[in-house]
Amino acid sequence: MLVAEDRKNMLVALLGSAILSFAPLIYILTETNPITGAFFRMLYALPILLLIVYFSRSIDTRDYKSRQLTFVAGLFLALDFLAYHTAIDYIGTGIATMIGNSQVIIVTLISWKFLGEKPNKSILIVLPIVILGLVLISGIWDNEAYGENPSFGVIGGIFAAIFYSSFLIIYRYSNKEKSPAQNLQLDTTAGAAVGLFLLGILPLQFINVESLNVQPSYPSHAWLILLALSCQVLGWIAITYALPRLPAAHTSFALLLQPVLTIIWGIILLSEQPSLQQSIGMLLILGSIITVTLFGNTEVTTEE
């Protein structure tokens, strides 16, 4: 019975990852700036999530403080999307997604420093490899580097990984009761929408960030609605439901599917062509993520 349940949860997680792998491609098709694309992804998802929560009549066992934490996690998700979309514009969907998913390593380091979860030696081994991979992707020594500005793209990707790591840690601690996925997704999406709106009206031109455009034209709106329904609603609900119910190793494998598929879609559907040096950098980062995923289990240590 447990095996059948694990298999079902794994299929749900893989489906969610597969759906999310199309998110950066759909964002490219919206032809909007980073804040606008992310904001409307959240905004259009909210009424659908509200209907799902209302008609499912699921029991949310979180207290008010936990719900506040979930909302705060959404604020960090807003920063993540701003950095991630910026990285996509500068360096392409595949490379930006791979850098962003190095959050596996960052989460391990943060958990070690602040939560007392001591990792094994694998994290120390892969850190210099990840740094080398980022340098190769940045195109510093590469005359054929792919992307409008690979160096800025790498910086954006690193910030996306940091903010995504912060989001995951807060999100994790806001749902100790394993409340219904749609309720969590509603609170997180609301937090992200508020955060992106505030970022969108701030004067951020000094860091080359465009303001929020509240009137994107057709067909941009059609792509934004598709992005909200497919990724922010279906994809994230599937991930939020399945991951807490899976063993850690299965969880990590399911999450790794997303960046790998995004790279494939970018090459096949968007004709992205990373240089040989950038491809080596991506392989180094992917190998490091897999190493930490498989061998970087942590031990919780407490001080008496």
Contacts in CASP RR format, 6 or more apart in sequence:
PFRMAT RR
TARGET T0000
AUTHOR 0000-0000-0000
METHOD contacts of the structure
MODEL  1
MLVAEDRKNMLVALLGSAILSFAPLIYILTETNPITGAFFRMLYALPILL
LIVYFSRSIDTRDYKSRQLTFVAGLFLALDFLAYHTAIDYIGTGIATMIG
NSQVIIVTLISWKFLGEKPNKSILIVLPIVILGLVLISGIWDNEAYGENP
SFGVIGGIFAAIFYSSFLIIYRYSNKEKSPAQNLQLDTTAGAAVGLFLLG
ILPLQFINVESLNVQPSYPSHAWLILLALSCQVLGWIAITYALPRLPAAH
TSFALLLQPVLTIIWGIILLSEQPSLQQSIGMLLILGSIITVTLFGNTEV
TTEE
5 245 0 8 1.000
6 246 0 8 1.000
6 247 0 8 1.000
6 250 0 8 1.000
9 241 0 8 1.000
9 242 0 8 1.000
9 245 0 8 1.000
9 246 0 8 1.000
9 250 0 8 1.000
10 242 0 8 1.000
10 246 0 8 1.000
10 250 0 8 1.000
10 254 0 8 1.000
12 238 0 8 1.000
12 241 0 8 1.000
12 242 0 8 1.000
13 238 0 8 1.000
13 239 0 8 1.000
13 242 0 8 1.000
13 243 0 8 1.000
13 246 0 8 1.000
13 250 0 8 1.000
13 251 0 8 1.000
13 254 0 8 1.000
13 255 0 8 1.000
14 254 0 8 1.000
14 257 0 8 1.000
15 235 0 8 1.000
15 238 0 8 1.000
16 234 0 8 1.000
16 235 0 8 1.000
16 236 0 8 1.000
16 238 0 8 1.000
16 239 0 8 1.000
16 242 0 8 1.000
17 239 0 8 1.000
17 254 0 8 1.000
17 255 0 8 1.000
17 257 0 8 1.000
17 258 0 8 1.000
17 261 0 8 1.000
18 257 0 8 1.000
18 258 0 8 1.000
18 261 0 8 1.000
19 230 0 8 1.000
19 231 0 8 1.000
19 234 0 8 1.000
19 235 0 8 1.000
19 238 0 8 1.000
20 231 0 8 1.000
20 235 0 8 1.000
20 236 0 8 1.000
20 239 0 8 1.000
20 258 0 8 1.000
21 97 0 8 1.000
21 257 0 8 1.000
21 258 0 8 1.000
21 259 0 8 1.000
21 260 0 8 1.000
21 261 0 8 1.000
21 262 0 8 1.000
21 265 0 8 1.000
22 230 0 8 1.000
22 231 0 8 1.000
22 262 0 8 1.000
22 265 0 8 1.000
23 227 0 8 1.000
23 230 0 8 1.000
23 231 0 8 1.000
24 84 0 8 1.000
24 88 0 8 1.000
24 92 0 8 1.000
24 93 0 8 1.000
24 94 0 8 1.000
24 96 0 8 1.000
24 97 0 8 1.000
24 262 0 8 1.000
25 93 0 8 1.000
25 262 0 8 1.000
25 265 0 8 1.000
25 266 0 8 1.000
25 269 0 8 1.000
25 270 0 8 1.000
26 223 0 8 1.000
26 226 0 8 1.000
26 227 0 8 1.000
26 230 0 8 1.000
26 231 0 8 1.000
27 37 0 8 1.000
27 41 0 8 1.000
27 85 0 8 1.000
27 88 0 8 1.000
27 227 0 8 1.000
28 88 0 8 1.000
28 93 0 8 1.000
28 270 0 8 1.000
29 223 0 8 1.000
30 37 0 8 1.000
30 216 0 8 1.000
30 220 0 8 1.000
30 223 0 8 1.000
30 224 0 8 1.000
30 227 0 8 1.000
31 220 0 8 1.000
32 40 0 8 1.000
32 213 0 8 1.000
32 216 0 8 1.000
32 220 0 8 1.000
32 224 0 8 1.000
33 85 0 8 1.000
33 210 0 8 1.000
33 213 0 8 1.000
34 81 0 8 1.000
34 82 0 8 1.000
34 84 0 8 1.000
34 85 0 8 1.000
34 86 0 8 1.000
34 88 0 8 1.000
34 89 0 8 1.000
34 209 0 8 1.000
34 210 0 8 1.000
35 82 0 8 1.000
35 85 0 8 1.000
35 196 0 8 1.000
35 199 0 8 1.000
35 200 0 8 1.000
35 209 0 8 1.000
35 210 0 8 1.000
35 211 0 8 1.000
35 212 0 8 1.000
36 210 0 8 1.000
36 212 0 8 1.000
36 213 0 8 1.000
36 214 0 8 1.000
36 216 0 8 1.000
37 85 0 8 1.000
37 216 0 8 1.000
37 224 0 8 1.000
37 227 0 8 1.000
38 78 0 8 1.000
38 81 0 8 1.000
38 82 0 8 1.000
38 85 0 8 1.000
38 192 0 8 1.000
38 196 0 8 1.000
39 193 0 8 1.000
39 196 0 8 1.000
39 197 0 8 1.000
39 200 0 8 1.000
39 212 0 8 1.000
40 216 0 8 1.000
40 221 0 8 1.000
40 224 0 8 1.000
40 227 0 8 1.000
40 228 0 8 1.000
41 81 0 8 1.000
41 224 0 8 1.000
41 227 0 8 1.000
41 228 0 8 1.000
41 231 0 8 1.000
41 232 0 8 1.000
42 78 0 8 1.000
42 189 0 8 1.000
42 190 0 8 1.000
42 191 0 8 1.000
42 192 0 8 1.000
42 193 0 8 1.000
42 196 0 8 1.000
42 228 0 8 1.000
42 232 0 8 1.000
43 193 0 8 1.000
43 228 0 8 1.000
44 224 0 8 1.000
44 225 0 8 1.000
44 227 0 8 1.000
44 228 0 8 1.000
44 229 0 8 1.000
44 232 0 8 1.000
45 189 0 8 1.000
45 228 0 8 1.000
45 229 0 8 1.000
45 232 0 8 1.000
45 233 0 8 1.000
46 186 0 8 1.000
46 189 0 8 1.000
46 190 0 8 1.000
46 193 0 8 1.000
48 228 0 8 1.000
48 229 0 8 1.000
48 233 0 8 1.000
49 182 0 8 1.000
49 185 0 8 1.000
49 186 0 8 1.000
49 189 0 8 1.000
49 233 0 8 1.000
50 186 0 8 1.000
52 182 0 8 1.000
52 186 0 8 1.000
52 233 0 8 1.000
52 237 0 8 1.000
53 180 0 8 1.000
53 182 0 8 1.000
53 183 0 8 1.000
53 186 0 8 1.000
56 180 0 8 1.000
56 182 0 8 1.000
58 180 0 8 1.000
58 182 0 8 1.000
58 183 0 8 1.000
59 180 0 8 1.000
60 67 0 8 1.000
60 179 0 8 1.000
60 180 0 8 1.000
60 183 0 8 1.000
61 177 0 8 1.000
61 179 0 8 1.000
62 70 0 8 1.000
62 174 0 8 1.000
62 175 0 8 1.000
62 177 0 8 1.000
62 179 0 8 1.000
62 183 0 8 1.000
66 174 0 8 1.000
66 175 0 8 1.000
66 176 0 8 1.000
66 177 0 8 1.000
67 174 0 8 1.000
67 187 0 8 1.000
69 170 0 8 1.000
69 173 0 8 1.000
69 174 0 8 1.000
70 171 0 8 1.000
70 174 0 8 1.000
70 175 0 8 1.000
70 184 0 8 1.000
70 187 0 8 1.000
70 188 0 8 1.000
71 187 0 8 1.000
71 188 0 8 1.000
71 190 0 8 1.000
71 191 0 8 1.000
72 170 0 8 1.000
72 174 0 8 1.000
72 191 0 8 1.000
73 167 0 8 1.000
73 170 0 8 1.000
73 171 0 8 1.000
73 174 0 8 1.000
73 188 0 8 1.000
73 191 0 8 1.000
74 167 0 8 1.000
74 171 0 8 1.000
74 187 0 8 1.000
74 188 0 8 1.000
74 189 0 8 1.000
74 190 0 8 1.000
74 191 0 8 1.000
74 192 0 8 1.000
74 195 0 8 1.000
75 191 0 8 1.000
75 192 0 8 1.000
75 194 0 8 1.000
75 195 0 8 1.000
76 163 0 8 1.000
76 164 0 8 1.000
76 166 0 8 1.000
76 167 0 8 1.000
76 170 0 8 1.000
77 163 0 8 1.000
77 164 0 8 1.000
77 167 0 8 1.000
77 188 0 8 1.000
77 191 0 8 1.000
77 192 0 8 1.000
78 191 0 8 1.000
78 192 0 8 1.000
78 193 0 8 1.000
78 194 0 8 1.000
78 195 0 8 1.000
78 196 0 8 1.000
78 199 0 8 1.000
79 159 0 8 1.000
79 163 0 8 1.000
79 199 0 8 1.000
80 160 0 8 1.000
80 163 0 8 1.000
80 164 0 8 1.000
80 167 0 8 1.000
81 160 0 8 1.000
81 192 0 8 1.000
81 196 0 8 1.000
82 196 0 8 1.000
82 199 0 8 1.000
82 209 0 8 1.000
83 156 0 8 1.000
83 157 0 8 1.000
83 159 0 8 1.000
83 160 0 8 1.000
83 163 0 8 1.000
84 96 0 8 1.000
84 97 0 8 1.000
84 100 0 8 1.000
84 156 0 8 1.000
84 157 0 8 1.000
84 160 0 8 1.000
84 164 0 8 1.000
86 152 0 8 1.000
86 153 0 8 1.000
86 156 0 8 1.000
86 209 0 8 1.000
87 95 0 8 1.000
87 96 0 8 1.000
87 99 0 8 1.000
87 100 0 8 1.000
87 153 0 8 1.000
87 154 0 8 1.000
87 155 0 8 1.000
87 156 0 8 1.000
87 157 0 8 1.000
87 160 0 8 1.000
88 96 0 8 1.000
88 97 0 8 1.000
89 148 0 8 1.000
90 96 0 8 1.000
90 147 0 8 1.000
90 148 0 8 1.000
90 149 0 8 1.000
90 150 0 8 1.000
90 152 0 8 1.000
90 153 0 8 1.000
90 156 0 8 1.000
91 137 0 8 1.000
91 146 0 8 1.000
91 147 0 8 1.000
91 148 0 8 1.000
91 149 0 8 1.000
91 150 0 8 1.000
91 152 0 8 1.000
91 153 0 8 1.000
91 154 0 8 1.000
91 157 0 8 1.000
92 146 0 8 1.000
92 147 0 8 1.000
92 266 0 8 1.000
92 270 0 8 1.000
92 272 0 8 1.000
93 262 0 8 1.000
93 263 0 8 1.000
93 265 0 8 1.000
93 266 0 8 1.000
93 270 0 8 1.000
93 272 0 8 1.000
94 259 0 8 1.000
94 262 0 8 1.000
94 263 0 8 1.000
94 266 0 8 1.000
94 272 0 8 1.000
94 274 0 8 1.000
94 282 0 8 1.000
95 137 0 8 1.000
95 146 0 8 1.000
95 150 0 8 1.000
95 153 0 8 1.000
95 263 0 8 1.000
95 274 0 8 1.000
95 278 0 8 1.000
95 282 0 8 1.000
96 153 0 8 1.000
96 156 0 8 1.000
96 157 0 8 1.000
96 160 0 8 1.000
97 258 0 8 1.000
97 259 0 8 1.000
97 262 0 8 1.000
97 263 0 8 1.000
98 259 0 8 1.000
98 262 0 8 1.000
98 263 0 8 1.000
98 282 0 8 1.000
98 285 0 8 1.000
98 286 0 8 1.000
99 134 0 8 1.000
99 137 0 8 1.000
99 153 0 8 1.000
99 154 0 8 1.000
99 156 0 8 1.000
99 157 0 8 1.000
99 158 0 8 1.000
99 160 0 8 1.000
99 161 0 8 1.000
99 285 0 8 1.000
100 157 0 8 1.000
100 158 0 8 1.000
100 160 0 8 1.000
100 161 0 8 1.000
100 164 0 8 1.000
100 259 0 8 1.000
101 161 0 8 1.000
101 255 0 8 1.000
101 256 0 8 1.000
101 258 0 8 1.000
101 259 0 8 1.000
101 289 0 8 1.000
102 130 0 8 1.000
102 161 0 8 1.000
102 285 0 8 1.000
102 288 0 8 1.000
102 289 0 8 1.000
103 161 0 8 1.000
103 162 0 8 1.000
103 164 0 8 1.000
103 165 0 8 1.000
103 168 0 8 1.000
104 252 0 8 1.000
104 255 0 8 1.000
104 289 0 8 1.000
104 292 0 8 1.000
104 293 0 8 1.000
105 123 0 8 1.000
105 126 0 8 1.000
105 127 0 8 1.000
105 130 0 8 1.000
105 288 0 8 1.000
105 289 0 8 1.000
105 292 0 8 1.000
106 161 0 8 1.000
106 162 0 8 1.000
106 165 0 8 1.000
107 165 0 8 1.000
107 168 0 8 1.000
107 169 0 8 1.000
108 117 0 8 1.000
108 119 0 8 1.000
108 123 0 8 1.000
108 292 0 8 1.000
108 296 0 8 1.000
108 298 0 8 1.000
109 119 0 8 1.000
109 123 0 8 1.000
110 165 0 8 1.000
110 166 0 8 1.000
110 169 0 8 1.000
111 117 0 8 1.000
111 119 0 8 1.000
111 169 0 8 1.000
111 298 0 8 1.000
112 118 0 8 1.000
112 119 0 8 1.000
112 123 0 8 1.000
112 298 0 8 1.000
115 169 0 8 1.000
115 300 0 8 1.000
116 300 0 8 1.000
116 301 0 8 1.000
116 302 0 8 1.000
117 298 0 8 1.000
117 299 0 8 1.000
117 300 0 8 1.000
117 301 0 8 1.000
118 298 0 8 1.000
118 299 0 8 1.000
118 300 0 8 1.000
118 301 0 8 1.000
119 292 0 8 1.000
119 296 0 8 1.000
119 297 0 8 1.000
119 298 0 8 1.000
120 295 0 8 1.000
120 296 0 8 1.000
120 297 0 8 1.000
120 298 0 8 1.000
122 291 0 8 1.000
122 292 0 8 1.000
122 295 0 8 1.000
122 296 0 8 1.000
123 292 0 8 1.000
123 296 0 8 1.000
125 291 0 8 1.000
126 287 0 8 1.000
126 288 0 8 1.000
126 291 0 8 1.000
126 292 0 8 1.000
129 284 0 8 1.000
129 285 0 8 1.000
129 287 0 8 1.000
129 288 0 8 1.000
130 284 0 8 1.000
130 285 0 8 1.000
130 288 0 8 1.000
132 281 0 8 1.000
132 284 0 8 1.000
133 280 0 8 1.000
133 281 0 8 1.000
133 282 0 8 1.000
133 284 0 8 1.000
133 285 0 8 1.000
134 154 0 8 1.000
134 158 0 8 1.000
134 281 0 8 1.000
134 285 0 8 1.000
136 142 0 8 1.000
136 277 0 8 1.000
136 278 0 8 1.000
136 280 0 8 1.000
136 281 0 8 1.000
136 284 0 8 1.000
137 150 0 8 1.000
137 154 0 8 1.000
137 274 0 8 1.000
137 277 0 8 1.000
137 278 0 8 1.000
137 281 0 8 1.000
137 282 0 8 1.000
137 285 0 8 1.000
138 145 0 8 1.000
138 150 0 8 1.000
138 151 0 8 1.000
138 153 0 8 1.000
138 154 0 8 1.000
139 145 0 8 1.000
139 150 0 8 1.000
139 151 0 8 1.000
139 275 0 8 1.000
139 277 0 8 1.000
139 278 0 8 1.000
140 151 0 8 1.000
141 277 0 8 1.000
142 150 0 8 1.000
142 275 0 8 1.000
142 277 0 8 1.000
142 278 0 8 1.000
144 275 0 8 1.000
144 276 0 8 1.000
144 277 0 8 1.000
145 275 0 8 1.000
145 277 0 8 1.000
145 278 0 8 1.000
146 272 0 8 1.000
146 273 0 8 1.000
146 274 0 8 1.000
146 275 0 8 1.000
146 278 0 8 1.000
147 153 0 8 1.000
150 278 0 8 1.000
171 184 0 8 1.000
171 188 0 8 1.000
174 184 0 8 1.000
175 184 0 8 1.000
175 244 0 8 1.000
178 244 0 8 1.000
178 245 0 8 1.000
181 237 0 8 1.000
181 238 0 8 1.000
181 240 0 8 1.000
181 241 0 8 1.000
182 237 0 8 1.000
184 240 0 8 1.000
185 232 0 8 1.000
185 233 0 8 1.000
185 236 0 8 1.000
185 237 0 8 1.000
185 240 0 8 1.000
188 236 0 8 1.000
189 232 0 8 1.000
196 212 0 8 1.000
197 212 0 8 1.000
199 209 0 8 1.000
199 212 0 8 1.000
200 211 0 8 1.000
200 212 0 8 1.000
201 211 0 8 1.000
201 212 0 8 1.000
203 211 0 8 1.000
204 211 0 8 1.000
205 211 0 8 1.000
216 224 0 8 1.000
239 254 0 8 1.000
239 255 0 8 1.000
242 254 0 8 1.000
243 251 0 8 1.000
243 254 0 8 1.000
243 255 0 8 1.000
246 254 0 8 1.000
248 297 0 8 1.000
249 293 0 8 1.000
249 294 0 8 1.000
252 293 0 8 1.000
252 294 0 8 1.000
253 293 0 8 1.000
256 289 0 8 1.000
256 290 0 8 1.000
256 293 0 8 1.000
259 286 0 8 1.000
260 286 0 8 1.000
263 282 0 8 1.000
266 272 0 8 1.000
267 273 0 8 1.000
274 282 0 8 1.000
END
